Amino acid sequence: MIKKTPNPVDKHVGSRVRMRRVLIGMSQEKLGEALGITFQQIQKYEKGTNRIGASRMQQIATVMGVPVSYFFEDAPGAQAEGQPGFGEAPSSDYVVDFLTTTEGLQLNKAFVRIADPKVRRKIVDLVSALAEPAA
């Protein structure tokens, strides 16, 4: 028996739901309550295991305070509108993957609270130095 893998767009949309939910400090249980569904269903949406229908997507967007289009930003297969060569290059999936992790969200939240641009720059330099392979 062949195991079916989630559609890349469903997985992307689910990861954006998770990222937004964590950013606003909402649990899967609270989101499920607001939508009238179980937290297990939220888990399936976030993993891309279950596809989110249009009306449910609208509900999620309303509860989370974003437009529906938010969940499709940088989705796989999305083409830039306009003439070739004038669109922005698609962002790398690794950025979205990182930001949907607990560590990525915590790091991002803490980093944006640092007011001094020089301190932020030094943190970026530090992380870059730590990430370089040992000689």
PLY file of the C-alpha trace (Angstrom):
ply
format ascii 1.0
element vertex 135
property float x
property float y
property float z
element edge 134
property int vertex1
property int vertex2
end_header
0.00 0.00 0.00
1.42 3.39 -1.03
1.31 6.14 1.58
-0.02 9.38 0.13
2.16 12.44 0.78
0.64 15.87 1.40
0.30 18.25 -1.54
3.11 20.88 -1.35
0.59 23.75 -1.41
-1.49 22.19 1.38
1.70 21.70 3.40
2.74 25.33 2.78
-0.69 26.70 3.73
-0.68 24.56 6.87
2.76 25.80 7.86
1.59 29.40 7.40
-1.43 28.67 9.63
0.93 27.29 12.29
3.35 30.19 11.94
0.58 32.78 12.33
-1.03 30.88 15.21
2.24 30.74 17.14
3.06 34.38 16.33
-0.20 35.53 17.90
0.23 33.17 20.86
-2.80 31.01 20.14
-2.88 27.31 21.00
-4.24 24.65 18.67
-7.01 24.11 21.20
-8.06 27.78 21.16
-8.04 27.92 17.36
-10.06 24.72 17.23
-12.60 26.14 19.70
-12.93 29.33 17.65
-13.61 27.24 14.54
-15.77 24.60 16.22
-13.34 21.75 15.48
-10.86 19.66 17.45
-7.21 20.50 17.99
-6.41 17.21 16.21
-8.02 18.64 13.06
-5.88 21.78 13.46
-2.81 19.50 13.66
-3.82 17.81 10.42
-4.33 21.17 8.71
-0.95 22.43 9.91
0.87 19.32 8.66
-0.91 19.50 5.30
-2.41 16.06 5.90
-5.92 17.47 5.48
-6.69 20.15 2.92
-8.37 23.30 4.23
-11.59 24.14 2.39
-12.40 27.65 1.20
-14.98 28.49 3.87
-12.75 27.11 6.64
-9.81 29.11 5.24
-11.93 32.26 5.45
-12.82 31.43 9.07
-9.17 30.85 9.97
-8.13 34.12 8.32
-10.82 36.02 10.23
-9.91 34.46 13.59
-6.21 35.14 13.00
-6.71 38.67 11.69
-5.07 38.24 8.28
-6.33 38.13 4.68
-6.72 34.68 3.12
-3.88 35.56 0.72
-1.48 35.56 3.71
-1.57 31.77 3.77
-0.57 31.50 0.11
2.37 33.93 0.14
5.43 32.24 -1.41
3.45 29.05 -2.05
5.14 26.44 -4.26
4.31 26.88 -7.92
3.19 30.50 -7.49
4.37 32.60 -10.41
5.17 36.29 -10.19
2.73 38.38 -12.18
3.89 40.63 -14.96
6.65 40.22 -17.50
9.45 37.73 -17.06
12.49 39.27 -15.44
10.51 41.87 -13.50
9.10 39.65 -10.75
10.78 39.09 -7.43
12.70 35.89 -7.02
10.73 33.39 -4.94
11.92 33.16 -1.36
13.60 29.99 -0.25
11.51 27.35 1.46
14.10 27.00 4.22
13.12 30.44 5.57
9.48 29.44 5.95
10.53 26.06 7.34
12.71 27.77 9.95
10.07 30.33 10.90
7.51 27.60 11.51
9.72 25.97 14.16
9.37 26.94 17.79
13.01 28.06 17.91
12.66 30.11 14.74
9.60 31.93 16.04
11.18 32.58 19.45
14.36 33.87 17.85
12.45 36.10 15.46
10.22 37.54 18.20
13.20 38.29 20.44
15.31 39.71 17.62
12.69 42.24 16.48
12.42 43.54 20.06
16.07 44.63 19.99
15.88 48.37 19.33
19.55 49.10 18.69
20.49 48.34 15.05
24.16 47.98 16.00
23.30 45.24 18.50
21.16 43.47 15.89
24.07 43.65 13.42
26.45 42.17 16.02
24.03 39.31 16.65
23.88 38.58 12.92
27.68 38.64 12.78
27.90 36.30 15.78
25.45 33.80 14.32
27.22 33.94 10.96
30.57 33.26 12.64
29.12 30.34 14.61
27.58 28.88 11.44
30.85 28.87 9.49
32.41 25.44 9.18
35.49 24.86 11.33
38.74 25.19 9.39
0 1
1 2
2 3
3 4
4 5
5 6
6 7
7 8
8 9
9 10
10 11
11 12
12 13
13 14
14 15
15 16
16 17
17 18
18 19
19 20
20 21
21 22
22 23
23 24
24 25
25 26
26 27
27 28
28 29
29 30
30 31
31 32
32 33
33 34
34 35
35 36
36 37
37 38
38 39
39 40
40 41
41 42
42 43
43 44
44 45
45 46
46 47
47 48
48 49
49 50
50 51
51 52
52 53
53 54
54 55
55 56
56 57
57 58
58 59
59 60
60 61
61 62
62 63
63 64
64 65
65 66
66 67
67 68
68 69
69 70
70 71
71 72
72 73
73 74
74 75
75 76
76 77
77 78
78 79
79 80
80 81
81 82
82 83
83 84
84 85
85 86
86 87
87 88
88 89
89 90
90 91
91 92
92 93
93 94
94 95
95 96
96 97
97 98
98 99
99 100
100 101
101 102
102 103
103 104
104 105
105 106
106 107
107 108
108 109
109 110
110 111
111 112
112 113
113 114
114 115
115 116
116 117
117 118
118 119
119 120
120 121
121 122
122 123
123 124
124 125
125 126
126 127
127 128
128 129
129 130
130 131
131 132
132 133
133 134
